[in-house]
């Protein structure tokens, strides 16, 4: 019985991971999220993080009052971050380990 449960657990765990993995030819810089005007900058960055993009930011820089003034049109991550952050005089720097660091 334990072996059956263990096998079922392994099957469920691996099938879930496979379903969430991006396609082999998918461009990791393409973002398929859309944001509405009025969305908080923090919520937009958090949504991008939830999709696997690693964006590091401080709530000292990205404060609750910061909202998107218009819907960003960019579909590539770097350009999207520029659109989201520029009105607040912030930018995102792509780091050596693949993270995006939000700074002034």
C-alpha positions as CSV (number, residue, x, y, z in Angstrom):
1,X,0.0,0.0,0.0
2,X,2.8,2.4,0.9
3,X,4.5,1.7,-2.5
4,X,1.3,2.5,-4.3
5,X,0.8,5.8,-2.4
6,X,4.4,6.7,-3.0
7,X,4.1,6.0,-6.7
8,X,0.9,8.0,-6.9
9,X,2.6,10.9,-5.1
10,X,5.6,10.8,-7.5
11,X,3.2,10.7,-10.5
12,X,1.2,13.7,-9.3
13,X,4.2,15.7,-8.3
14,X,6.0,15.2,-11.6
15,X,2.9,15.7,-13.8
16,X,2.2,19.0,-12.1
17,X,5.7,20.2,-12.6
18,X,5.6,19.2,-16.2
19,X,2.4,21.1,-16.8
20,X,3.9,24.3,-15.4
21,X,7.2,24.1,-17.2
22,X,7.5,26.4,-20.2
23,X,7.8,25.0,-23.7
24,X,11.3,24.3,-24.8
25,X,11.2,26.9,-27.5
26,X,9.4,29.6,-25.4
27,X,11.2,32.9,-25.0
28,X,11.6,33.5,-21.2
29,X,11.6,37.3,-21.8
30,X,8.1,37.3,-23.3
31,X,5.5,38.3,-20.7
32,X,1.9,37.2,-21.3
33,X,0.4,39.3,-18.5
34,X,-1.7,42.4,-19.0
35,X,-2.0,45.2,-16.5
36,X,-4.8,47.7,-16.2
37,X,-4.3,51.4,-15.3
38,X,-4.6,51.8,-11.6
39,X,-2.9,48.5,-10.8
40,X,-0.3,49.1,-8.1
41,X,3.3,48.8,-9.2
42,X,3.9,46.4,-6.3
43,X,1.1,44.1,-7.5
44,X,2.4,44.2,-11.0
45,X,5.9,43.3,-9.9
46,X,4.5,40.6,-7.6
47,X,2.5,39.1,-10.5
48,X,5.6,39.0,-12.6
49,X,7.4,37.2,-9.8
50,X,4.6,34.7,-9.5
51,X,5.1,33.9,-13.1
52,X,8.7,33.0,-12.5
53,X,10.4,36.3,-13.4
54,X,12.7,37.1,-10.6
55,X,12.3,40.8,-9.8
56,X,13.9,42.1,-6.6
57,X,12.5,45.3,-5.1
58,X,12.3,47.1,-1.8
59,X,9.0,48.5,-0.4
60,X,11.2,51.5,0.5
61,X,11.3,52.3,-3.2
62,X,8.1,50.7,-4.5
63,X,5.5,52.2,-2.2
64,X,1.7,51.4,-2.0
65,X,0.7,54.7,-3.6
66,X,2.5,53.9,-6.8
67,X,0.0,52.8,-9.5
68,X,0.2,52.3,-13.2
69,X,-0.9,55.5,-15.0
70,X,-1.6,53.6,-18.3
71,X,-1.7,50.0,-19.4
72,X,1.8,48.9,-20.4
73,X,2.1,47.7,-24.1
74,X,5.5,46.0,-24.0
75,X,5.6,42.2,-24.1
76,X,9.4,41.8,-23.4
77,X,10.2,41.8,-19.7
78,X,12.9,44.5,-19.8
79,X,10.7,46.9,-21.8
80,X,7.7,46.1,-19.6
81,X,9.6,46.9,-16.5
82,X,10.8,50.2,-18.1
83,X,7.2,51.2,-18.8
84,X,6.0,50.2,-15.3
85,X,8.9,51.9,-13.4
86,X,9.8,55.0,-15.5
87,X,7.0,57.3,-14.3
88,X,8.4,56.8,-10.8
89,X,12.0,57.5,-11.8
90,X,12.9,53.9,-11.1
91,X,14.6,51.3,-13.4
92,X,15.3,47.6,-13.4
93,X,18.8,46.3,-13.9
94,X,19.3,42.8,-15.2
95,X,21.9,41.2,-12.8
96,X,24.4,38.5,-13.6
97,X,22.4,35.7,-11.9
98,X,19.3,36.5,-14.0
99,X,17.4,38.6,-11.4
100,X,16.0,42.0,-12.2
101,X,16.9,44.6,-9.5
102,X,14.6,47.6,-9.1
103,X,16.6,50.8,-8.2
104,X,16.5,54.5,-8.4
